[in-house]
Amino acid sequence: SWTATTDVQGNFSINNFETGLYDIFFGKWGYITHHIQQMILPGTTLNLSLTAGYYDDFIFDYGWMVSGNATTGMWERDIPIGTTYNGSQVNPANDIPDDSGEQCYVTGNGGGSAGTDDVDNGYTVLKSPVMDLSGYQDPYIQYYMWFFNGGGSSTPDDTMIVRISNGANTVDLITYNRHSPMSQWVKQKFRVRDYIQPTNNMQFTIRIVDAGNGHLVEGGLDGFAVTDSIVIPPCDSPVALRVTRITPSSARLNWDTVARADHYIIRGRKAGTPSWKYFSVAGNTSFLNVYGLPNNTLFEWQVRTACDDAALLLSPWSVTDSFETGCYAPDSHWTEQISANAAVLRWKKAPGASGYEIRGRKTGGNFVHLLIGSGNTTSKTLQNLQANTTYEWRIRAWCDTAGILKSPYTPLIAFTT
């Protein structure tokens, strides 16, 4: 992976890139973090733009401030390591799904038991950079959190307090004193004007306090965002999923575009396996080419619409579609320019074909084989045919030059000179 910081004009360059398909993440505090996939070739120039707003899934370090006096368990930005207590999950082993990267903020990040690096003997505070919400009509703050407070020999009494300030006043949004179900990520949303007047000097604070009575206390934060309350139409799922250009190692995934799409999130996997692989394409794109697939393998895939840069407004996943990699015969074949002694055999180009094999004969006779050495060839002219004679033929694709990967034959079709 590569990391770059722009100069004062917003430009950057990275040398010695290998040619390939790259996931590119870019962002800045005060703008919506964005992710694209891009084929990088020698001399490629990218123009990247960001939409103003506040969103942080912590793939980048935007300068959140950590303070406190706890002896262990201070807030830190990291890939979370799961912990357990009495066989139950405490610290989730992952950040929220479908965001950029794997990082979040957690209190301590020691694996194993919950007491390895929990908050002890004091407090730890996480504070956002300054936000200008003065131009928002009706801002809402949303985030994902988890909180655990348990163990010990008495009733757990530790807390996680979420606050917001506007430069003049500070108010509590919520105090957590019971842990979230199964220590899972929980989405929270608050209307700022219900608590404080928005200004150009807003900060979000989350504080965890260990009361000192021997209990376990841990917390996490991810997917922080500020949204406005304007009425937004629903974000629709893509429809008409279909797969074209299937070869032994690649395919094109297609869908109908959605009017409000900012971008699409596509996920796919080998059928029957648990793990998905995720991709993203721009909202004006209605397909994704996938490469490096194993041959003769069944895959399933889905696509959803993201109607904003930060993927806060998401459609449900589409219906599941499936396809199988392999060497496929031409979709159609036909005969034209038939005369007394000649004819032209034609066929539609097969994706991934490196050549073709034609099998033909006089009706009732023995088959003759013709090899076509280029996958781009889509016709073969036959000469010296017998007049008033019926011939039949079929064709299959070769997907490698050795003829190991071959499609089935097309059905026989006939013509008469």
BELLIN-V472893 format. One record per backbone hydrogen bond with DSSP energy under -0.5 kcal/mol. NH is the residue of the N-H (numbers start at 1). CO is the residue of the C=O. Records with the same first field share a line. If there is no record, write none. Layout:
BEGIN
NH: CO + CO
END
This chain:
BEGIN
7: 11
10: 7
20: 40
22: 20 + 38
24: 22 + 36
25: 23
26: 34
31: 28
32: 51
33: 31
34: 26
36: 24
38: 22
40: 20 + 38
41: 39
44: 41
48: 46
53: 30
54: 226
55: 31 + 53
56: 224
62: 60
65: 127
67: 125
69: 123
70: 123
71: 120
72: 120
76: 106
78: 76 + 104
80: 78 + 102
82: 80
83: 91
84: 112
85: 88
88: 85
90: 83
92: 90
99: 96
104: 78
105: 221
106: 76
107: 219
108: 74 + 106
112: 82
113: 111
114: 84
116: 113
117: 114
119: 217
120: 72
124: 208
125: 67
126: 206
127: 65
128: 204
131: 202
133: 131 + 199
136: 133
140: 227
141: 190
142: 225
143: 188
144: 222
145: 186
146: 220
148: 218
150: 216
159: 209
160: 176
161: 207
162: 174
163: 205
164: 171
165: 203
166: 169
171: 164
173: 162
174: 162
176: 160
177: 175
180: 147
183: 180
184: 181
186: 145
188: 143
190: 141
192: 139 + 190
193: 139
194: 191
195: 192
196: 192
202: 131
203: 165
205: 163
206: 126
207: 161
208: 124
209: 159
210: 122
211: 209
216: 150
218: 148
220: 146
221: 105
222: 144
224: 56
225: 142
226: 54
227: 140
236: 234
242: 254
244: 252
247: 250
251: 290
252: 244
253: 251 + 288
254: 242
255: 286
256: 239
261: 258
262: 306
263: 306
264: 281
265: 304
266: 264 + 279
267: 302
268: 277
269: 300
271: 298
273: 270
277: 268
279: 266
281: 264
283: 262
285: 282
288: 253
290: 251 + 288
293: 249
297: 294
299: 323
300: 269
301: 321
302: 267
304: 265
306: 263
307: 305 + 313
311: 308
314: 312
315: 305
318: 303
321: 301
323: 299
325: 297
326: 247
328: 326
334: 346
336: 344
339: 342
343: 382
344: 336
345: 343 + 380
346: 334
347: 378
348: 332
353: 350
354: 398
355: 398
356: 372
357: 396
358: 370
359: 394
360: 368
361: 392
363: 390
365: 362
368: 360
370: 358
372: 356
373: 371
375: 354
377: 374
380: 345
382: 343
385: 341
389: 386
391: 415
392: 361
393: 413
394: 359
396: 357
398: 355
399: 397 + 405
403: 400
406: 404
407: 397
410: 395
413: 393
415: 391
417: 389
END
